[in-house]
Amino acid sequence: MTTMLLPGRRISITQLGDAFALFNSREQHLYEIDKLAAWAWQCVFNSTAGMSRSRLLTKFSSEFRLASEDAGNLLDRYIELGILDMCASSSSVFALHLNGTRWLIECPKVLSGELKELFRGIVVPLKSQWGRHYLTIKVNAHRYELVADDEYRGIFAEAEIVPAVKAFLTDALLQTDFMLALHAALLRFGDSQLLIAGASGAGKTTLALALAAEEGCAMLGDDIVIVDETSRLRGIPFPIAVKDGSWPLLQDFCPQLASLPIHIRPDGKVVKFLPGEVESNDNWSMKTRTIVFIRQNPVRQCSLSRIHPLAAFQRLLAEAAAPGHRLTDAAFAALRELVNTSQAFEMEISRLDEAVETIRGL
């Protein structure tokens, strides 16, 4: 079995003058290391998906004119010291960017393809500059164990592991440095943004996906929307969870749903996942001009009515999250600006096609 090598966890190596220093963030300690150890770490760090031990051994021997046995002993020593980390060839490693932090995901190859496709909107090169955390998924008797930064997070069946990963990364995102996060769906709608809000189960994702199937419209996030200091919005392109009750409604809008695997969320909901869109810097430059609060009313025709900015502010705030559960003055000002510069509506939905036509006419 081929052994793959990765940069050691929780360490950074840098050159200071003619010396090399290793900083261990877990121990909060600085160590001086030799040029050979620094070179081996940097070589693996610069690779896009780790490096096989045999390949590093060949490069290491050639670079420093070492006998193969001596080079191998040094590499084994670096692994023992934690300068390099090992993973089996049956595993795959990729990195995700979560609002300024980087998570290295190590998982079985049989699972990595699906995860990388679903999280493609936030996949980044392994050597990106953000701080690193580790999420490891291991096979255990036809089930999957989840370990985050060496902390055991549980064991999950095959149908449960993808929702468990998304749920964990959602919680991890909310531990990052952000000002305000809204529970809403965000779409690019022509040259501006459309925010769809509402209580859980109101149909935000279903309506957003139906709209995103239209030309000139794209889904930017279906669950978490970050607000910055200038009141601009950025959707987090996590996998889009479509509940089983929405599958028939979306069969004409998202025909690919029919062939997707079925998953079970931690709350017991049965879902299928669509991949998140790749983030674009253009999304930050767009202003949000329309906010629609939706609720289901199957006994009435679709209706749309304007609501007062104060009511819109209160509803958005009720579903928002802020670090430490405290709204800062800057977050208050940004949310106020968002509401005051947007048109806010309440929509009662009975039929999806009517709702799409109504919003299209805004």
Secondary structure as UniProt FT lines:
FT   STRAND          3..7
FT   TURN            9..10
FT   STRAND          11..16
FT   TURN            17..18
FT   STRAND          19..24
FT   TURN            25..28
FT   STRAND          29..33
FT   HELIX           35..45
FT   STRAND          51..52
FT   HELIX           53..64
FT   HELIX           68..81
FT   STRAND          84..88
FT   TURN            89..90
FT   STRAND          91..98
FT   TURN            99..100
FT   STRAND          101..108
FT   HELIX           109..118
FT   HELIX           120..122
FT   STRAND          123..124
FT   TURN            126..127
FT   STRAND          131..140
FT   TURN            141..142
FT   STRAND          143..148
FT   TURN            149..150
FT   STRAND          151..156
FT   HELIX           158..173
FT   TURN            174..175
FT   STRAND          180..189
FT   TURN            190..191
FT   STRAND          192..197
FT   TURN            200..201
FT   HELIX           204..212
FT   TURN            215..216
FT   STRAND          217..221
FT   STRAND          224..227
FT   TURN            229..230
FT   STRAND          233..235
FT   STRAND          240..243
FT   HELIX           244..246
FT   TURN            247..253
FT   HELIX           255..259
FT   STRAND          263..264
FT   TURN            266..267
FT   STRAND          270..274
FT   HELIX           281..285
FT   STRAND          288..296
FT   TURN            298..299
FT   STRAND          303..306
FT   HELIX           309..318
FT   STRAND          320..321
FT   HELIX           323..325
FT   HELIX           329..340
FT   STRAND          343..349
FT   HELIX           352..360
//
